[in-house]
Amino acid sequence: MVRYSKGAFRELVRDYDVDIAYTPMILADVFKSSAFARQDYTTNNSDCPVVVQFAAHNPTDFAQAAELVAPYADGIDLNCGCPQKWAYKECIGAYLSERPEAVQDMLHAIKSAVNIPCSIKIRKHPSDMRKTVELVRRAEKMGVDWITVHGRTRHQKSTEPVDYEAIRLVKESVSIPVLANGGIFSISDADTMYYKTAVNGVMSARGLLQNPALFAGYAQTPLTSVEKYVNLALAYGTPFFILHHHLIFMLESVMSSVERKTFNCLSSTPAILDHLLFYYGIKCTL
Ligand SMILES: Cc1cc2nc3c(=O)[nH]c(=O)nc-3n(C[C@H](O)[C@H](O)[C@H](O)COP(=O)(O)O)c2cc1C
């Protein structure tokens, strides 16, 4: 998740039964050409398995970026799902979910460039599921190791229900593992997804931001996970605004509206630590 699924958060969710963690989407052209941009991705021995996700609009950028990162990654994913207008204009993200040939070319390039597992993360086609089926079949032929499908179109809001039928169709159209994404906020949501689509796994985004312990069966963020996250974030040198945003998500279900107003206005890491000590007895030191 852009801005969020960095090292500290990946380490946190692994403690709560997440099997595979992805990096935020990284622009392949910037990554391959800028040593400075490459510093934004760091990993370590416990960050495993980690999938590095790239956004790319041509095979060369994608393959070169993947080649650079492959020694430090367990898998490479091509983002074919980002719905933002700027991304569509740049011919990346969800633009690719409507362009099976372009995806095929990029997968051909990456399969020749690296020798680690590769995947794509797609959205359902806005109007014609036959195009989605064509896309996933081509991807399978090109040798991707799994496919993640978000059961909403790029035009849909994340509050709209996911299309289980579309996800099931993707699952039935290929023989490789399929992961389902969209609307997983609890173990019971994951069970419903398995039941309705027969997929091989599920991926959660907003659910995990709100409750990093969801796959371990917690109904809401345990305070121990807040403490763990803050200690990890401090150890990783996480910038204030990322720490702050994560805690706003994690504490959403716990904070009263009055407390939330105070918390949202905090402007430094020491102020956050004071707040956590005062309201929750959570002791973390810089
Ligand atoms: C803050 C945020 C950042 C996201 N960043 C990415 C990203 O970098 N790559 C990606 O494939 N999807 C990204 N997404 C989309 C999610 O992966 C997911 O497809 C979408 O939120 C639906 O899943 P959910 O209902 O579990 O949230 C992001 C979503 C959110 C809320």
The ligand as a Gaussian input file, in Angstrom:
#p B3LYP/6-31G(d) Opt

LIG

0 1
 C       -3.920000       3.583000       1.428000
 C       -3.979000       2.577000       0.316000
 C       -2.883000       2.358000      -0.465000
 C       -2.936000       1.423000      -1.491000
 N       -1.818000       1.178000      -2.231000
 C       -1.812000       0.164000      -3.134000
 C       -0.627000      -0.222000      -3.795000
 O        0.443000       0.353000      -3.599000
 N       -0.702000      -1.272000      -4.664000
 C       -1.882000      -1.939000      -4.897000
 O       -1.882000      -2.901000      -5.663000
 N       -3.007000      -1.579000      -4.300000
 C       -3.008000      -0.559000      -3.413000
 N       -4.160000      -0.222000      -2.771000
 C       -5.402000      -0.936000      -3.102000
 C       -5.533000      -2.172000      -2.218000
 O       -4.457000      -3.052000      -2.426000
 C       -6.823000      -2.924000      -2.489000
 O       -6.824000      -3.376000      -3.812000
 C       -8.085000      -2.109000      -2.246000
 O       -7.951000      -1.226000      -1.150000
 C       -9.249000      -3.067000      -1.985000
 O       -8.957000      -3.923000      -0.909000
 P       -9.559000      -3.682000       0.554000
 O      -11.057000      -3.695000       0.377000
 O       -9.002000      -4.805000       1.371000
 O       -9.062000      -2.334000       1.001000
 C       -4.131000       0.710000      -1.754000
 C       -5.247000       0.954000      -0.943000
 C       -5.186000       1.855000       0.083000
 C       -6.404000       2.079000       0.945000

